[in-house]
Amino acid sequence: MDVYEDLYDGVPVVDLPIIQVDVPDPAHLWRSLRYPNAIDVEPAAAIEAAFDPHGLIARDPKSHTGEAIRIVGYSPTAARLLVVVLLPHEHPPQGLWHIVTAWPADRRWREAYTADDEEA
């Protein structure tokens, strides 16, 4: 799918303003509390991945409100690719986003991220 076909209130998701990112509830990054053998993500690592200039961005298909986006980005702190889910502070988004959760990217996301680099 062409990234400019993925729209958020009529705006391509790749053009959404992402100026500031925070983690209002770090407990949501402790996935091991909810899922056996899950890997926890540090807030700083999730923020790094959200700001990856090569990150893949799209609407979150599992969003209950329809407002969440996903970014697949690399975190040098975690030394891995992460999937980060963000919600805007306000609607429409003005630049401040809150990280809802994050987890290590699986093989499918790693391949998509690498393929995107190869196409550039």
Secondary structure, 3 states (H helix, E strand, C coil): CCHHHCEECCEEHHHCCCCEEECCCHHHHCHHHCCCCCCCCCHHHHHHHHCCCCCEEEECCCCCCCCCEEEEEEECCCCEEEEEEEEECCCCCCCEEEEEEEEECCHHHHHHHHHHHHHC
